[in-house]
Every structure is written in structure tokens, then in C-alpha cells.
Amino acid sequence: MKKEYKTKHGYEGLLVVIEGTDGSGKSTQLQLLKKSLQDKSYGVMVSEWKTSRLIADVIDDAKERNLLNATTYSLLYAADFADRLENQIIPALKSGFIVLLDRYYYTALARDVVRGQDIEWVKNLYDYAPEPDLVFYLDMPVDVLLKRIIGTTGLDFYESGRDVGFSTDFYNSFEIYQNKCLEQYEKMKKEYGFISIDGTKSIPEIHKVMNNAVLEILNSGVLN
């Protein structure tokens, strides 16, 4: 008899996270996974990093005016996360939805520590967060990320780590900052049980890995 899966957070729904740096392909994979699950008649809710209706505009305004130091950067993003968790994520989980997240607090752990925050202090900011059932991590080399971002959104001041003062050169600062973030993700892989996927693989190959992992849990009857 197949053993029924119990969620790691105790709610009725399934919590699935896609992590990785900018340009790693998270958004593309999230949309593919969403469509695949909806096609199978599952209820799906998506939430992306820094999209709180209460806080997101505040963060954008503070960035635009260059008002963020390392601590305010951490606290504003933590407030955004808390608002989305309380008003979107947990209600959806309680209702039995599959919740797909483009980034989780692991992003904060990587970025905040690179900006000089103590990792235990950052962990305490998010210690109330439910444990995800699956965390996919798209592992990408910095040189590929740089090419992708230059070809799409361009180099952003904060995403290049210019606020940290690694370098006055955008390209050099991006490489240093992203490499430091990748170092933090490497430490988190084992600690948090990431399913690490080579981000240079084709879009269909990556989707297949994610889709199969989610379906394996769903087939165990978790949402029945």
C-alpha cells in the first residue's frame, strides 16, 4: 500500500519553492509548472518575491532614492514576506491549494548575509515561515547569468551589489556579488534539502524534473 504523504508544514495544501539568482529561469519554470498542474485540475496559487501590495512600492521608492542600508534592506523585504505569507500564502495552503513561490526566505539569507548581516539574525527574521514541501534550486554559473541579464533586463544597481561597494564597475560588481550569493546558496543546499538542477539544461528538461517531483507527491494522495 502506498504511504500517504504528509505535508512538512501541516497545512492542507502543497508548498513548492523555486530558488536561484536573477536570470536563472525561475519565472519561466514557475509558469510552466503552474500550467501543468492546472491542466490536471489542481488549484494553484503563485506568489513572487517583493510583490506585497503593502510593501513592494515602498521598497521600490527607497531603492530609487538610494535610501536602503543593509538593515533597512533586510527589514523591508522581511515585511514584504510577512504580509504575503499572512494574506496570500497561508490562506491558500489552508484551502488546499498548491502554492508555487518564486523565491522564499532563502533569497533573503543569501542576499542579507552578503550585505554583512549575521546569518542567525536573518534566520530569526523568518523563523515563523512554514517549511516548504519541495525547494528547487536552479544552479547557474555567473558568466551565463551575466549574459542573460544583459540581454534582458540589464544590470540593476542592487542586483549588481553596487550598494555594498564591491566595485565601481557594474560588471565586476555583478560578478563579485553574484558569486558571493552563490556561495551562500551552496551552503544552503544540504541544510535545507534543495533539489539542485543544472540551470543550463534546456527548459523542457528542467520542467520535467520539477513536474515529476511534484507529481510524485501528489500521486501519494496529499491533496485527496
C-alpha positions, 0 to 999 in steps of 0.5 A: 500500500502506498504511504500517504504523504504528509505535508512538512508544514501541516497545512492542507495544501502543497508548498513548492519553492523555486530558488536561484539568482536573477536570470536563472529561469525561475519565472519561466519554470514557475509558469510552466509548472503552474500550467501543468498542474492546472491542466490536471485540475489542481488549484494553484496559487503563485506568489513572487518575491517583493510583490506585497501590495503593502510593501513592494512600492515602498521598497521600490521608492527607497531603492530609487532614492538610494535610501536602503542600508543593509538593515533597512534592506533586510527589514523591508523585504522581511515585511514584504514576506510577512504580509504575503505569507499572512494574506496570500500564502497561508490562506491558500495552503489552508484551502488546499491549494498548491502554492508555487513561490518564486523565491522564499526566505532563502533569497533573503539569507543569501542576499542579507548575509552578503550585505554583512548581516549575521546569518542567525539574525536573518534566520530569526527574521523568518523563523515563523515561515512554514517549511516548504514541501519541495525547494528547487534550486536552479544552479547557474554559473555567473558568466551565463547569468551575466549574459542573460541579464544583459540581454534582458533586463540589464544590470540593476544597481542592487542586483549588481551589489553596487550598494555594498561597494564591491566595485565601481564597475557594474560588471565586476560588481555583478560578478563579485556579488553574484558569486558571493550569493552563490556561495551562500546558496551552496551552503544552503543546499544540504541544510535545507534539502534543495533539489539542485538542477543544472540551470543550463539544461534546456527548459523542457528538461528542467520542467520535467524534473520539477513536474515529476517531483511534484507529481510524485507527491501528489500521486501519494494522495496529499491533496485527496 
